[in-house]
Amino acid sequence: MTPFHFGSAGRRLFGIYDPARKVGGAERAALVCYPTGDEHSHAYRTLRQLATRISQTGTHVLRFDYYGTGDSSGETGEGDIAGWCSDIETAIAELKDMTGANRVSLIGLRLGANLAARTAATRANDIENLVLWDPLCAEDYPYVGSEGNHDPRHLDLSLFTASLPRRTLVLFTAQPPRSAEFGDLTVERLIDAPAWIEERTVSGTMPVDALHRIVDWLN
C-alpha cells in the first residue's frame, strides 16, 4: 500500500495504491470511487478491505480523495460534481500509466457510484467493469443537498444507463428504490450490512457478502 499525490499542480489529489499481489497475464486495474462526507468516514475501513481483496486477485487498485475532500488539495466546499468527475478521469489516466493496463474497472459507493457512472458513460473504451454500489437515487436527494453544482439530480443514473458498459453491476445492500430504472443493467440485492452508515463504524461489522460479490464480478 503506497500513499502518494498525483494530478496537476493546481489540483493535487491524494491516492493510495495497492499493487497486484499476483503476476502473469495482462495487467488489470481497478479504481475505487469514494462516497463523500460522513459516508466516506463510515465506509473507509470497508473500502480499504475491498482494495486489499481485489489486489490479492492480481488487480492493481487505486483509491483517492476528490478535490476539496480528504487529503487532496482544495478547501471543503470548493469541489463540485463536474470537477469530481474530472478527478476520476485524472485517476483513470494515472492508474493506466502506473500499471500499463489498457482498461480500468470502476467501483463506486453511494455518491461515488453516481460519479463513476457519469464518467463511465463518456469513457466506455477505458472501462472494463463498472460496479455501482448503493448508488444515490431520487429518495436520497433531500438528504444530500440539491443546490448549484452539488445538485445530485445531475447524477441521476437514468441519464446514463444506456451509455454504460455492458459489464455493469448495480448492487444494493438494501431494498432497491422503486423509482429507479436501470434498463438492461444487472441489478442485485444482498441482505448485508450497509458499508456507509455509522453503525458499521461502531459495531465493526463489514459487508462481507458484498465484498465477495464485487470481487467475483471483477473476475
Secondary structure, DSSP 8 states (H G I E B T S, - for coil): -EEEEEEETTEEEEEEEE--SS--SS--EEEEE---HHHHHHHHHHHHHHHHHHHHTT-EEEEE--TTSTTSSS-TT---HHHHHHHHHHHHHHHHHHH--SSEEEEEETHHHHHHHHHHHH-GGGEEEEEEES---GGGHHHH--SGGG-GGGG-GGGTGGGS-SSEEEEESS---TT---TTSEEEE-----TTSHHHHHH----HHHHHHHHHHH-
